[in-house]
Amino acid sequence: MTKPSGRSLKAAGVLLCAVCAAFGTGAASIERPLKRPSLSAARQARNFRVEGPVRRRPGAAYAPDRVLVRFRPGVDETYADGLLRSYGFPAVRRIPGIGVYSVKTAAGISVTETLAMLRRNGDVELARPDHRARLADVPDDAYFAGYQYALRNTGGILAITPYLQYQTTAGADIKATTAWDAVKGDAETVIAILDTGVDMTHPDLAGKIVSGGHDFANDDDDATDDHWHGTHVAGIAAAGTNNSTGIAGVAWNCRILPVKVTDQTGSGWYSWIIDGIVWAADHGADVINLSLGDLVDDPFLKDACRYAHDKGIIVVASAGNDGTEGVFYPAAYDEYVLAVAASDFNDTLAAFSSYGPEVDVAAPGVWILGPAPQWYVGTGALPYLFASGTSMAAPHVAGLAALIRSAKPDLTADDIMKIIRYTADDINHATAPGRDDHAGYGRINMAKALAPYIID
């Protein structure tokens, strides 16, 4: 079911780093994908839908009625809370773990005026706008062999429609089947999906959900997906595998913690993401996936990533879909986050993939099949769709991180990040040998990453 979002803020655009396409037999629609009874029928379709990403806009948008505040060391929490309320702010929320307050501005007082007022107070260390982010063993699963080239690419044609077909290159994949011979993951290892929520009733996901999670867009404990993006991302990372249903997830046995940090339009604020990272870190996450971001650097967002990293959590984020130099935050926080670029079925870097010195690795992100909510695809259609973007690349890496953590739980987050980087295949060595700003260390290789960590 669609979950309405009571706190939708249309002015805020979170770029979910993806391009979506769904298929059917009718005319293309910009509102919802076309119905299709089966993937084989979809291959006969004449039309398909492509939903482009929200492109970068000049300037940095921020919430018009909220700011983020941190007090100087030694300022008592009770005093800080009382001081903020004495200003007449109608709502004050403390984000635990990193000592940041999310404050709703007083009626008739602008964000600029509020920040100026707070910055004059000697007890305030930092006051910032609340910026927006942009949304970025061989199993027997029904669509594994024909469509999931990212996991095992034997060469041949990837047929999206009769008019959209691609020749693929054998071996241009993340070597999942070899790795699964060694490690399939542990149900105690949890991947937090910070996104639009997750369809917790989806047949490929229902058995993998840890809890209802939390929804920071609506401030409740039901992180149901009211978009589609988060369900797709969750399935790539850890869909039910070897269950004769749908697709295979990278992390066979690992589980999913849904954390909703955007509203139903895919829009959200940094404060929701910051809250979501800290909440996931405090509620059992071993890996956090962030298929979203923006070009605005924010110290509070960096603090949240550091908080998770310091608790031993591997944080993975998409590099962005602008196709230009400039990696999205939080992916650009190189010390604490793995930044993931997108490659395709021929081990070529995707033209839309953002680049920069912070890129760590690449993973398949072009025409990736994943689950979608039934209400989104429509009655009678299979609850799956193809999508492209660094949003789709990141959860491949998150799934690998979860498998390594399952195999060797004593490894630190830094250890696992290094393993993922240094075992990658240098797919663009002919033009840029070694680490480069487009593919980082290369396309991830699960077999290499897991080979030394086989559990006897």
C-alpha positions in Angstrom: 0.0 0.0 0.0 1.0 3.6 -0.5 2.1 5.2 2.6 1.2 8.9 2.7 3.8 11.3 3.9 2.5 13.8 6.4 5.8 15.7 6.4 6.3 15.9 2.6 8.3 19.0 1.7 8.0 19.6 -2.1 10.7 22.2 -2.2 13.3 19.6 -1.1 14.7 17.3 -3.7 16.6 14.2 -2.7 18.2 12.7 -5.8 17.8 9.0 -5.5 20.8 8.0 -7.7 18.8 6.0 -10.2 17.1 5.9 -13.6 14.0 3.6 -13.7 12.5 1.7 -16.5 9.4 -0.6 -16.4 7.8 -2.5 -19.3 4.4 -3.5 -20.7 2.3 -3.5 -23.8 0.5 -0.2 -23.6 1.6 3.4 -24.2 4.4 4.8 -22.1 3.4 6.6 -19.0 5.1 9.2 -17.0 3.0 8.5 -13.9 3.6 4.8 -13.3 5.2 1.8 -15.1 3.2 -0.2 -17.6 1.6 -3.5 -16.6 3.3 -6.7 -17.7 2.2 -10.3 -16.9 5.7 -11.7 -17.2 9.3 -10.9 -18.1 9.0 -12.9 -21.3 6.0 -10.8 -22.3 7.9 -7.7 -21.4 10.5 -8.6 -24.1 7.7 -8.2 -26.7 6.8 -4.8 -25.4 7.0 -1.8 -27.8 7.3 0.9 -25.2 9.1 1.4 -22.0 9.4 4.1 -19.4 12.6 5.9 -18.5 12.5 8.2 -15.4 15.4 10.5 -15.4 17.3 11.7 -12.3 16.8 15.1 -10.8 19.7 17.0 -12.2 21.9 19.3 -10.1 20.5 22.8 -9.7 22.5 25.9 -9.0 22.8 26.8 -5.4 22.1 24.8 -2.3 18.5 24.4 -1.2 17.7 24.0 2.5 14.7 23.6 4.8 12.8 26.9 5.1 11.8 26.3 8.7 14.5 24.2 10.4 18.2 24.5 11.4 20.8 22.3 12.9 22.8 23.4 16.0 25.6 22.0 18.2 26.8 23.5 21.5 30.4 23.8 22.7 31.9 21.0 24.7 30.9 21.2 28.3 27.5 22.8 27.8 25.0 20.7 29.7 22.3 19.0 27.7 19.5 20.2 29.9 20.8 23.8 29.7 21.1 23.5 25.9 17.6 22.3 25.6 16.2 25.0 27.8 18.2 27.7 26.0 16.8 26.7 22.6 13.3 26.6 23.9 13.8 30.1 25.5 14.3 31.4 22.0 10.7 30.4 21.2 11.5 27.6 18.9 8.3 25.5 18.6 10.1 22.1 18.3 13.5 21.0 19.5 14.9 17.5 18.8 18.3 16.2 20.0 19.9 13.7 17.6 21.7 11.3 20.0 25.3 10.2 19.6 26.6 13.3 17.9 25.1 16.1 20.1 23.3 17.9 17.3 19.9 19.5 17.7 17.3 19.8 14.9 15.3 23.0 15.6 12.2 24.3 14.0 12.3 28.0 13.5 9.9 30.4 15.2 6.9 31.7 13.2 7.9 34.7 11.0 11.6 34.2 11.6 13.7 33.2 8.6 16.5 30.6 8.6 19.0 33.4 8.0 17.8 35.4 11.0 17.7 32.3 13.2 21.2 31.3 12.3 22.5 34.8 12.9 20.8 34.9 16.3 22.2 31.5 17.3 25.7 32.3 16.1 25.9 35.3 18.4 25.5 33.0 21.4 28.8 32.1 22.9 27.6 28.6 23.9 26.8 27.7 20.3 29.7 26.0 18.5 28.0 25.6 15.1 24.7 26.5 13.5 23.8 25.4 10.0 20.9 25.2 7.5 19.3 21.8 7.0 20.4 21.1 3.4 18.6 18.8 1.1 20.1 15.6 -0.3 19.5 14.1 -3.8 18.4 10.8 -4.6 21.9 8.0 -5.9 26.5 -21.3 -5.2 24.3 -20.6 -8.3 20.9 -19.8 -7.1 17.6 -21.0 -8.6 15.9 -17.6 -8.5 13.7 -17.3 -11.6 15.4 -14.2 -13.1 19.0 -14.9 -12.1 20.3 -16.6 -15.2 18.6 -14.3 -17.8 18.8 -10.9 -16.3 21.3 -10.6 -13.4 24.5 -10.1 -15.4 25.9 -8.1 -12.5 26.3 -11.3 -10.5 27.3 -13.7 -13.2 27.9 -12.5 -16.8 28.3 -15.4 -19.3 28.1 -13.1 -22.3 25.1 -12.9 -24.7 22.2 -10.5 -25.2 20.6 -8.5 -22.3 17.1 -7.9 -23.8 15.3 -5.1 -22.0 12.7 -4.8 -24.9 12.9 -5.9 -28.5 14.1 -2.4 -29.3 16.5 -2.1 -26.3 19.0 -4.9 -26.3 22.7 -5.0 -25.4 25.6 -7.4 -26.1 27.3 -8.2 -22.8 30.8 -9.3 -22.2 31.5 -12.6 -20.4 33.2 -12.0 -17.0 32.0 -8.4 -16.7 30.5 -9.1 -13.3 31.3 -9.1 -9.6 32.1 -12.9 -9.5 29.2 -13.6 -7.1 28.8 -17.3 -7.8 32.4 -18.2 -7.0 32.2 -16.2 -3.8 29.0 -17.8 -2.7 30.8 -21.2 -2.7 32.7 -19.7 0.3 30.3 -17.4 2.1 26.6 -16.9 1.9 26.3 -14.6 4.9 24.8 -14.8 8.4 21.3 -13.8 9.4 22.8 -11.9 12.3 24.5 -9.5 9.9 22.2 -6.6 9.2 22.3 -4.1 6.2 20.5 -0.9 7.0 18.9 0.6 3.8 18.6 4.4 4.3 16.3 5.3 1.5 12.6 5.7 0.6 11.6 2.7 2.8 11.2 -0.9 1.9 8.2 -3.0 0.8 8.2 -5.4 3.7 5.6 -7.6 2.1 7.5 -8.2 -1.1 7.9 -12.0 -1.7 11.7 -11.5 -2.3 12.1 -9.4 0.9 9.5 -10.4 3.5 11.6 -13.0 5.1 14.7 -10.7 5.3 13.3 -7.8 7.3 14.7 -7.3 10.8 11.9 -4.9 12.0 9.6 -2.2 10.8 12.5 0.2 11.1 11.9 3.9 11.5 10.5 6.6 9.2 12.1 10.0 9.8 10.0 11.6 7.1 6.8 10.9 9.0 8.3 10.3 12.5 6.9 6.8 13.1 8.1 3.2 13.3 6.8 2.1 9.9 9.5 2.4 7.2 7.2 1.2 4.4 8.3 2.3 0.9 5.9 4.8 -0.7 8.2 5.4 -3.7 10.0 2.3 -5.2 13.6 3.2 -4.9 14.4 1.7 -1.4 12.7 -1.6 -2.3 14.9 -1.9 -5.4 18.1 -1.1 -3.5 17.2 -3.5 -0.6 16.7 -6.3 -3.1 20.0 -5.8 -4.8 21.8 -6.0 -1.5 20.0 -8.9 0.1 16.9 -10.2 -1.6 15.8 -13.8 -0.7 18.1 -16.1 -2.6 17.9 -19.7 -3.8 14.2 -19.5 -3.1 12.9 -20.1 -6.6 11.5 -16.6 -6.6 12.4 -13.4 -8.4 16.1 -12.3 -8.1 19.2 -13.2 -6.1 20.6 -10.7 -3.6 24.3 -10.3 -3.1 24.2 -11.2 0.6 22.2 -14.4 0.6 21.4 -14.8 4.3 22.0 -11.3 5.7 19.0 -9.3 6.7 17.6 -5.8 6.0 16.9 -3.0 8.4 14.6 -0.4 6.6 15.2 3.3 7.5 13.1 5.8 5.7 14.8 9.1 5.2 12.8 10.6 2.3 9.1 11.3 1.7 7.0 9.8 -1.0 8.3 12.1 -3.7 11.9 11.1 -3.0 12.6 14.4 -1.2 14.2 14.8 2.1 16.6 16.7 4.3 20.1 16.2 5.7 18.6 16.1 9.2 16.6 13.0 8.3 19.6 11.3 6.9 21.8 12.3 9.9 19.1 11.0 12.2 18.8 7.8 10.1 22.5 7.0 10.2 22.7 7.5 14.0 19.5 5.5 14.5 20.7 2.6 12.3 24.1 2.6 14.1 22.3 2.3 17.4 19.9 -0.4 16.3 22.1 -3.2 15.1 23.3 -2.2 11.6 26.5 -3.8 10.5 26.4 -2.1 7.1 24.6 1.1 6.1 23.7 1.8 2.4 23.0 5.3 1.3 22.0 5.5 -2.4 21.5 9.3 -2.2 23.4 12.4 -1.5 24.2 16.0 -2.7 27.2 18.2 -3.4 26.8 20.2 -0.1 29.4 19.3 2.5 27.9 19.4 6.0 29.9 18.8 9.2 26.9 17.2 11.0 26.5 14.7 8.2 30.2 13.9 8.4 29.8 13.5 12.1 27.0 11.0 11.7 29.2 8.9 9.2 32.1 9.1 11.7 29.8 8.0 14.5 28.7 4.9 12.5 32.2 4.1 11.3 33.6 4.4 14.9 31.0 1.8 16.0 32.5 -0.6 13.4 29.8 -0.1 10.7 30.7 -0.1 7.0 29.1 2.9 5.4 28.5 2.6 1.6 27.2 5.5 -0.6 26.6 6.2 -4.2 29.0 8.6 -6.0 26.2 10.5 -7.8 24.6 10.6 -11.3 25.7 14.0 -12.6 28.3 12.5 -14.9 30.7 15.3 -13.9 33.5 15.8 -11.4 32.2 16.1 -7.9 31.3 13.1 -5.7 28.1 13.4 -3.6 28.2 13.7 0.1 28.1 11.5 2.2 30.1 9.3 -0.3 32.8 12.0 -0.4 33.7 11.5 3.3 36.6 9.3 2.3 37.7 8.3 5.8 34.4 6.9 6.8 32.5 6.0 3.6 33.0 3.8 0.5 32.1 5.9 -2.5 30.7 3.7 -5.4 30.7 4.5 -9.1 28.6 2.6 -11.7 29.8 0.2 -14.4 27.9 -1.7 -17.0 27.7 -5.2 -18.6 30.9 -4.6 -20.5 32.9 -3.3 -17.6 32.7 0.2 -19.0 32.1 3.1 -16.6 28.6 4.5 -16.9 28.5 8.0 -18.5 26.2 9.3 -15.8 28.5 8.2 -13.0 30.0 11.1 -11.0 33.7 11.0 -10.5 36.5 12.5 -8.3 39.4 11.5 -6.0 36.9 10.1 -3.4 35.6 7.3 -5.6 36.7 4.0 -4.0 35.3 1.3 -6.3 32.8 0.7 -9.0 30.0 -1.9 -9.3 27.3 -2.7 -11.9 24.7 0.0 -12.1 23.3 -0.1 -15.6 20.0 -1.9 -16.3 19.9 -3.7 -12.9 16.8 -5.8 -12.2 15.3 -5.5 -8.7 12.1 -5.8 -6.8 9.5 -3.0 -6.7 6.3 -2.6 -4.6 3.3 -4.3 -6.2 1.2 -1.1 -5.9 3.8 0.7 -7.9 4.0 -1.7 -10.9 0.3 -2.3 -10.9 -2.1 -5.2 -10.3 -1.2 -8.2 -12.5 2.4 -7.0 -13.2 5.4 -8.8 -11.8 6.8 -6.7 -8.8 10.2 -6.1 -10.5 11.8 -3.4 -12.7 15.1 -2.5 -14.3 16.9 0.6 -13.1 20.2 2.3 -13.7 22.3 4.6 -11.5 25.0 4.7 -8.8 22.0 3.9 -6.5 22.0 0.4 -8.0 25.8 0.1 -7.8 26.1 0.9 -4.1 24.0 -2.0 -2.7 26.2 -4.5 -4.6 29.1 -3.2 -2.5 27.0 -3.1 0.7 26.1 -6.8 0.1 29.8 -7.7 -0.3 30.6 -5.8 2.9 28.0 -7.8 4.8 29.4 -11.1 3.5 32.9 -10.1 4.7 31.5 -9.1 8.0 29.7 -12.4 8.3 32.8 -14.4 7.5 35.1 -12.4 9.8 33.2 -10.5 12.4 36.4 -9.5 14.1 37.5 -7.3 11.2 37.2 -3.5 11.7 35.3 -1.3 9.3 38.6 0.0 7.9 39.8 -3.6 7.3 36.7 -4.4 5.3 36.9 -1.2 3.3 40.5 -2.0 2.4 39.7 -5.5 1.4 36.9 -4.3 -0.9 39.2 -1.6 -2.5 42.3 -3.7 -2.9 40.6 -6.8 -4.4 38.8 -4.8 -7.1 39.5 -5.4 -10.8 41.1 -2.5 -12.6 38.6 -2.4 -15.4 39.9 0.7 -17.1 43.6 -0.1 -16.8 44.1 0.5 -20.5 43.4 4.2 -20.2 43.9 4.8 -16.5 46.1 2.1 -14.9 45.9 1.8 -11.1 43.5 3.8 -8.9 41.8 6.6 -10.8 39.0 9.1 -10.2 36.4 7.4 -12.3 36.5 3.7 -11.2 38.5 4.1 -8.0 40.4 0.8 -7.5 38.1 -0.9 -10.0 35.0 -3.0 -10.2 34.5 -5.1 -7.1 35.4 -8.7 -7.2 33.6 -10.8 -4.6 35.7 -13.9 -5.3 38.9 -12.1 -4.5 37.5 -10.3 -1.5 36.2 -13.4 0.1 38.8 -16.0 -0.9 41.0 -15.6 2.2 38.0 -15.7 4.5 36.5 -19.0 3.7 35.0 -20.6 6.8 35.9 -24.3 7.1 
